[in-house]
Amino acid sequence: MAMAESREAAEATLVPILALAGALVVFGGFVALRGVDPLALYELMYRGAFGSWFSWQNTLVRAAPLLLTALCTALPAQLGMVVIGGEGAFVIGGLAAAAVALPLRGVPALELQLVMAAAGIVAGGLWIGAVGALRHYRGVNETIASLLMVYIAIAILNHMVEGPLKDPASLNKPSTPPIGAANMIGNMPGTEIHWGLVFGIVACCLAYVLMQHTVFGFSARVIGGNVRAARIVGLPIGRIVLATCFLAGAAPGLAGMIEVAAVQGQANANINAGYGLTGILVSFLARHNPLVIIPVAVLLGGISASGGLLQRRLGLPDATSLVLQGFIFVALLASEALYGRMPLLPRLQRT
C-alpha cells in the first residue's frame, strides 16, 4: 500500500512536469517556424514574469484571480466531476457585486466591500450550484452544462451593462456606474498587488484543509472514488454535491467581485478576461490539489504577464502566451496515458 501511494505521488509530480516540458519543446519549435529563437523567447518570458520586482508584481496580480477560479474545477474534481464553468461564475460574481454597490455607495467603504463580497460569493455559488443540481437530479453532464452556462453569464453581463445598469456616461465601452474610488480595495502596503492575492492563497489553504482533513472532504472523495459505495454507507450524496459545487462557484464569484472592486472599479466587458478558462488549466496542471494551485497559478500568471514583452521585443502577437497555454493543456491531456506506465518509478522505489 505504501509503495502504491508513493508511486502515485511520484507520478502526480513527474507527469505534469514532463507534460509542461514537452509543451515548451513543441511551442519552441512552433515559434522557430516564425524565425524566432526559442531560447531568446523563453529568456524574455522569464524576464517579463520574474526578472524584476515590477515583473513579479505584474505576475502576482494576474495570478490572484487564477487562485480562486482554479478552485472551481479543483473542488468538484474531488467528486469525480469535471466542471469548467469558472468563467461564468467569475462574470456573474463581478456583475452581482457591481449591482449591489450602486444603491449603497453612501455607506462606509468596508461595509460596502463586505456586501459586494457576499453578493459575489452567493451569485457565483448559486451559478455553479445549479450545475451540481442538474447533474445530481437530472443527470445532465456537468461539463457541458457548466460550459453552456459560461455563455449565458456573458450574455447576461452584456445585457445588463448595455441596458438596465448602463452608466449614461459610458459611451464607447458600456459599463455600470463606478463604485467610487473610496470604495475600491487597495493594494498591499509598498506594492502594486491588491489584496485579492491574499484572499486567493487563504482560500486555497482552506480548501485543502476542507478536502483533506475533514469528514466532509473524506465523504466527497469517497463519492468521487465509488458513488455506489457511498450510497451503501448512507452518505448524503445530493447535499455533498450541492455544497461542493456551491463552494466551487463561490471562489470565482469572489474573484469577480475583486476584479470589480480592486481593478476595474465597475462592471463591463473587461471582466470577461478569460481568468476562469485559465483556471481550468491551473487546476489540471496542479492535479486538482488546492495547495499546488498556488505555485501553478503564479507560473501561469507569469506566462500571461510576459505577453506584452514578447510583443514589443520579438514582434509576436500578445496572444502568444495563450497559444503556449493551449499547448500545455493538450500536453496535459495527452500525459494522462502515462499514469501507471512509467517504468523508472518501480526501480526508483526499490533503491
GIQUIKA-V196796 format. One line per field, one symbol per residue. ss: DSSP state (A for helix, B for strand, O for the rest). phi: phi as a letter, one per 30 degrees, with the letter a starting at -180 (. if undefined). psi: psi as a letter, one per 20 degrees, with the letter a starting at -180 (. if undefined). A space follows every 50 residues. Layout:
ss = ???
phi = ???
psi = ???
//
This chain:
ss = OAAAAAAAAAAAAAAAAAAAAAAAAAAAAAAAOOOOOAAAAAAAAAAAAA OOAAAAAAAAAAAAAAAAAAAAAAAAAOOOOOOOOAAAAAAAAAAAAAAA AAOOOOOOAAAAAAAAAAAAAAAAAAAAAAAAAAAAAAOOOAAAAAAAAA AAAAAAAAAAAAOOOBOOOOOOOOBBOOOOAAAOOOBOOOOOOBOAAAAA AAAAAAAAAAAAOOAAAAAAAAAAAOAAAAAAOOOOAAAAAAAAAAAAAA AAAAAAAAAAAAAAOOOBAAAOOOAAAAAAAAAAAOOOOAAAAAAAAAAA AAAAAOAAAAAAAAOOOOOAAAAAAAAAAAAAAAAAAAOOOOOAAAAAAA O
phi = .dddddddddddcddddddddddddddddddddcicdeddddddddddcb dadddddddddddeddedddddcdddddcicccbcedddddddddddddd dedcdcdeedddddddddddddddddddedddddddccideddddddddd ddddddeddddcbecddedcddbebdeddjedcdddcdeibccddedded dddddddddddcbbdedddddddddadddddddiddeedddddddddddd dddddddddddcbdiacaddddciddddeddeddddhiceddeddddddd ddddddeddddddciddddedddddddddddddddedddibcdddddddd d
psi = ghhghhgggghhggghghggghhhgghghghhhjjpohhhghghgghhgj irhgggggghhhhghhgghhhhhgghhhjjqnpkkhhghgghggggghgh hgijiirqgggghgggggggggghghghhhghghgghikpphggghghig hgghggggggiidhjpphinghnprrqqiphijqparqpjrkprihgggg ggggghhggghikrhggggghgghhnhghhghikpngghggggghghhhh ghghhgghhgiifhirpaihimjjhhghhgggghhjkkohhhhghhhggh hggghigghhgghijqqhjhhhgghggggghgghihiipjkohhgghhhi .
//
